[in-house]
Amino acid sequence: MPTIPAMGQAQDRFARLVKSMWGPALRELGFTGSGRVWTLADPIDWAMLGFQTSTASTSDQAKFTINLLVVGKAAWDDARAQHPWYSARPSPNTIALHRYAQRSGPLICGADHWWHLAGDGSNEDEIRDEVLCALRAVIVPKLKAELADRTPGPRGRFEKLRCD
């Protein structure tokens, strides 16, 4: 009789990787945060990245991507005055006012990309290392470059393309 994976097994693996591997790497790169949202300290702008899981995730597979966001703090406060439902801090996992917003896929492979973490752990090492490499080599350097570029936006793209 086949073994049935425990409910949330893939999501548990995902959460463990964020906490034990990707979060510490982000802290080494200057970020603060926990869980799905990470922020670079800046007095003028919000510079954030977020791990977004898909509603298509199951106990067998956690499907996720990484979003980048830069928005001026003053611009965000002005937008909140017009849109009182906006939170005090923006979220990189929600499309709203931005100077730069981008999913990681176009930076890595030219189109939208979602990682698929298996609940049985069969690809955990591969996904762990691929995300660490993407964070260090592409995602964080791009976010820091966009933070340094104070020219008006919006820039970036949030497309629903596939590259896998």
N, C-alpha and C positions, 0 to 999 in steps of 0.2 A: 504494500500500500504506500503511495507517495506521501512524502511529508508536506504538510501545508504550512507555508511560512506564517510566522506570527504576524498579527495585524500591526501594520506600521513598521515592519522590519526594515524596509528600504529607507523610510523617513528617519528611523533611529540611526541608521548608518550615516545618512546625510548630516544629521544634527551632530553626531560624534565627530565627523570630519571637520565641520565648521569649528567646533569647539577645540578640538585637539590639534588640528593641522593648519587649516586656512586662517583661523583667527589669530593664532600666535604669529604666523607669517605676516599678516596684515599689521599687527602691532609692531613687529620689527621694521616695517616700512613706514611707520609713523601714524597709523590709524588708531582711533579709539572706537569702541563699540562692542557688540556681542550679538550672537545670533545672526540674523539676516541683514542687519544694517551697520555699516562701518563709515566713519567720518574722519576726514583730514582736518586738523585744526587750522582755521584761517579767520582773521578778524572781519573780513569783508564778504566772503562767500561761503556758502555751503558746498562742500566737495564730498560726495558720498558714493559708495558703491553698495549694492544690495544683491543678495542671493535670492532669486525668485524661483519658487517651486511651482510646477504646473498643476492645474486641477486634474490633469490626466495621470498624475502619480498614483501608484497603488502600493500595496505592501510588497509586491514583487519588484517594483522599480520606482525610484525617485527621479523625476525628470526636473532639471533645473538649469537656469542660466544666470548670468551676472549682469546687472545694469549699472551704468555710470551716470552721475548727475552732478552738474555744477549750476548753481543759481546764486545770484547776489542776495545777501541777507536783507538789504533794504528793499530790493525788488520783491522778495518773498513777503516781507511785512506789508508792503503796499498792496500786493495781490490778496493778502489775507483780509485787508480792510474792505476790499471789493467782494471777496468770497469767504464769508465767515466760517464756512465748513472746512476750509483748509486748516491743517494742523499747524501747531507752532513751529514744527520743523518739517521740511519737505521729506519725501521718501523717494529713494531712487527706484522703487518698485511701483510707483504710481506716475502716470503721465500727467504732468501739470506744467506750470510756468517753469521755464529753464533757459539758461544760456547755452548749456550743452547737455544733451541726453543721448545715451547710446547703449545698445545692448553690446555685450562683449563679442558676439559672433562675427559681426562685420570687421572687427579689428583683428580677429584671429584667422578667420577663413573666408572673409568676403561676403558672408551672408549670415542670417540668424542661425544660432546654434544652441541646442539644448543638450546637456550631458544626461546620460541615462545610467544611474547608479543601481546596480542589481541588488535586490534584497538578500540574496544568498552570498554576497560578498565576492562573487567570481571576478568582478572587474574593479574592485575597490582600490587596489594599488595603482592600477592604470589611471583611473579617474582622479585619485588623490594627486598623483604626480603631474598629470596634464593640467589640472586646475592650478596647482602651485606654480608651474612653469608659466602659464598664461598670466597669472597675477603678477609675478615678478618681472616677466619680460615684456609684456604688452599692456595689460589692463591698468596697473598702477602708474607706469610711466605716462600713459596717455591721459589719465585723470589728472596727474600733476601738471602736464603740459597745458591742458585745458584750464586748469585753475590759474596758471600763470598768464594765460591769454585773456586779458580783460576786455577785448573787443566785444561789442554787442553780439548777441545771438539772435535767434536760436541757431544752434549748430547740432550736428549729429543726426542720427536717424534711428527710428524705432520701427523697423520693418518686420514683417512676418514671412521671411524667406527661410529656406532650408539649405543646409550644407552637408547634411549627413545622409 
